[in-house]
Amino acid sequence: MTKPIELNEVQIHRWMKRLITRAENLGKTGEVPVTAIVLDAQGRCIGHGSNQRNRTKNPLGHAELIALRQAAWLKKDWRFNDCTLIVTLEPCPMCAGALTQARMGQVIFGAIDKKRGGLGGTIDLANHASSHHYMKVVKGVMKKDAGQQLETWFKQKLRKNSENQVIPSQKD
């Protein structure tokens, strides 16, 4: 069985910077700015995805699942033991479960999600007793940049929502 490519710190940071830039552009469209890629054993991108839940009105429109679906189509296989997924935010339990089912060899993520993280933030499905596949997980790559981007986006969204909210007048 082939192992995932061993990426050095420079390569990982280069990919993460590209993903953060893509996420920045995605956030301007109204989608939550999360992007992901799947690399094959030679380090080639075989799948990329961006959140699409709002645009497609699809609860499964997470960046990781979009990238995984594309990679499976190109690879003509559902097993990813020799692949690496890189994503700007820690995968949620749904995506972490899908990555386990897909036998992903390695997952690298930026911001840690302490509310909904499925690879250590709230639950660790990569090392859970029920898991039938254990993947290597690299946490917090450029977490300050990735986390700040998400925090800024959510604050702006909250501000816009509160500005657009109509407050009914009170009668005496």
C-alpha positions as CSV (number, residue, x, y, z in Angstrom):
1,M,0.0,0.0,0.0
2,T,1.3,3.4,-1.0
3,K,1.7,6.0,1.8
4,P,0.7,9.7,1.4
5,I,3.4,12.0,0.2
6,E,5.7,13.4,2.9
7,L,5.2,17.2,2.5
8,N,7.8,19.5,4.1
9,E,6.8,22.6,6.0
10,V,7.4,24.9,3.1
11,Q,5.2,22.8,0.8
12,I,2.4,22.6,3.4
13,H,2.5,26.4,4.0
14,R,2.5,27.0,0.2
15,W,-0.7,25.0,-0.2
16,M,-2.3,26.5,2.9
17,K,-1.6,30.0,1.7
18,R,-3.2,29.2,-1.7
19,L,-6.3,27.8,0.2
20,I,-6.5,30.8,2.4
21,T,-6.4,33.1,-0.6
22,R,-9.2,31.0,-2.3
23,A,-11.2,31.1,0.9
24,E,-10.9,34.9,1.1
25,N,-12.4,35.2,-2.4
26,L,-15.1,32.6,-1.5
27,G,-16.1,34.6,1.6
28,K,-16.9,37.6,-0.6
29,T,-19.6,35.6,-2.3
30,G,-21.4,34.9,1.0
31,E,-20.2,31.4,1.6
32,V,-18.3,30.4,4.7
33,P,-14.7,30.8,3.6
34,V,-13.4,27.2,3.8
35,T,-11.5,25.5,1.0
36,A,-9.8,22.1,0.6
37,I,-7.7,20.1,-1.8
38,V,-6.8,16.4,-2.1
39,L,-3.2,15.6,-3.1
40,D,-2.3,12.2,-4.6
41,A,0.9,10.2,-3.6
42,Q,3.0,12.3,-6.0
43,G,1.7,15.6,-4.5
44,R,-0.6,16.5,-7.4
45,C,-3.9,18.1,-6.7
46,I,-6.6,15.7,-7.8
47,G,-9.5,17.4,-6.1
48,H,-10.4,20.8,-4.8
49,G,-13.5,22.1,-3.1
50,S,-15.0,25.2,-1.5
51,N,-18.0,25.5,0.7
52,Q,-21.2,25.6,-1.4
53,R,-24.0,25.1,1.1
54,N,-25.5,28.6,0.6
55,R,-25.2,28.6,-3.2
56,T,-26.4,25.1,-3.8
57,K,-28.8,24.9,-0.8
58,N,-27.2,21.6,0.0
59,P,-26.2,20.6,3.5
60,L,-23.5,18.3,2.1
61,G,-21.8,21.2,0.3
62,H,-18.7,21.2,2.6
63,A,-15.3,21.9,1.0
64,E,-13.9,18.6,2.0
65,L,-16.8,16.6,0.5
66,I,-16.6,18.5,-2.8
67,A,-12.8,17.9,-3.0
68,L,-13.3,14.2,-2.1
69,R,-16.0,13.7,-4.7
70,Q,-13.9,15.2,-7.4
71,A,-10.8,13.2,-6.4
72,A,-12.7,10.0,-6.3
73,W,-14.0,10.7,-9.8
74,L,-10.5,11.4,-11.2
75,K,-8.9,8.6,-9.3
76,K,-11.7,6.1,-10.1
77,D,-11.5,4.8,-6.6
78,W,-13.0,5.6,-3.2
79,R,-9.9,4.6,-1.2
80,F,-7.5,7.4,-0.4
81,N,-4.8,5.7,1.7
82,D,-2.1,7.3,-0.4
83,C,-3.6,10.8,-0.4
84,T,-3.5,13.9,1.7
85,L,-6.4,16.3,2.3
86,I,-5.5,19.9,3.2
87,V,-8.3,22.2,4.4
88,T,-8.4,25.7,6.0
89,L,-10.7,24.6,8.9
90,E,-10.8,21.4,11.0
91,P,-13.3,19.1,9.4
92,C,-16.7,18.8,11.2
93,P,-17.8,15.3,12.4
94,M,-19.6,14.7,9.1
95,C,-16.6,15.4,7.0
96,A,-14.2,13.6,9.4
97,G,-16.5,10.6,9.2
98,A,-16.4,10.7,5.4
99,L,-12.6,11.0,5.4
100,T,-12.4,7.9,7.7
101,Q,-14.8,6.0,5.3
102,A,-12.6,7.1,2.4
103,R,-9.5,5.8,4.2
104,M,-7.7,9.2,3.8
105,G,-4.0,8.7,4.5
106,Q,-3.4,12.1,6.0
107,V,-5.4,15.3,6.9
108,I,-3.7,18.7,7.4
109,F,-5.8,21.6,8.6
110,G,-5.5,25.2,9.6
111,A,-7.9,26.6,12.1
112,I,-9.0,24.4,15.0
113,D,-12.7,24.3,15.5
114,K,-13.4,24.0,19.2
115,K,-17.2,24.0,18.7
116,R,-17.6,21.5,15.9
117,G,-14.2,20.0,15.1
118,G,-14.3,16.3,14.2
119,L,-10.5,15.7,14.4
120,G,-9.7,16.8,17.9
121,G,-11.7,20.1,18.4
122,T,-14.7,18.4,20.1
123,I,-14.3,14.7,19.1
124,D,-11.4,12.9,17.4
125,L,-12.8,10.5,14.9
126,A,-9.3,9.8,13.6
127,N,-8.5,8.0,16.8
128,H,-12.0,7.1,18.1
129,A,-12.4,3.5,19.4
130,S,-15.1,2.9,16.7
131,S,-12.8,3.9,13.9
132,H,-11.8,1.2,11.5
133,H,-9.2,3.4,9.8
134,Y,-6.6,5.7,11.5
135,M,-5.3,8.6,9.5
136,K,-2.4,10.9,10.2
137,V,-3.6,14.3,11.3
138,V,-1.6,17.5,11.3
139,K,-3.4,20.2,13.2
140,G,-3.1,24.0,13.3
141,V,-1.0,24.8,10.2
142,M,-1.1,28.6,9.8
143,K,-3.9,28.5,12.4
144,K,-3.6,32.1,13.2
145,D,-4.1,33.2,9.6
146,A,-6.9,30.7,8.9
147,G,-8.6,31.4,12.2
148,Q,-8.4,35.1,11.9
149,Q,-9.9,34.9,8.4
150,L,-12.9,33.0,9.6
151,E,-13.4,35.1,12.7
152,T,-13.3,38.3,10.6
153,W,-15.8,36.9,8.1
154,F,-18.3,35.8,10.9
155,K,-18.0,39.2,12.6
156,Q,-18.8,41.0,9.3
157,K,-21.7,38.7,8.7
158,L,-23.1,39.3,12.1
159,R,-22.7,43.0,11.7
160,K,-24.5,42.9,8.3
161,N,-27.3,40.8,9.8
162,S,-27.8,43.1,12.7
163,E,-27.8,46.2,10.4
164,N,-30.5,44.6,8.2
165,Q,-32.7,43.5,11.2
166,V,-35.9,45.5,11.6
167,I,-36.7,46.3,15.2
168,P,-40.5,46.6,15.8
169,S,-41.5,49.8,17.5
170,Q,-42.8,49.5,21.1
171,K,-46.2,50.9,21.9
172,D,-46.7,52.7,25.2
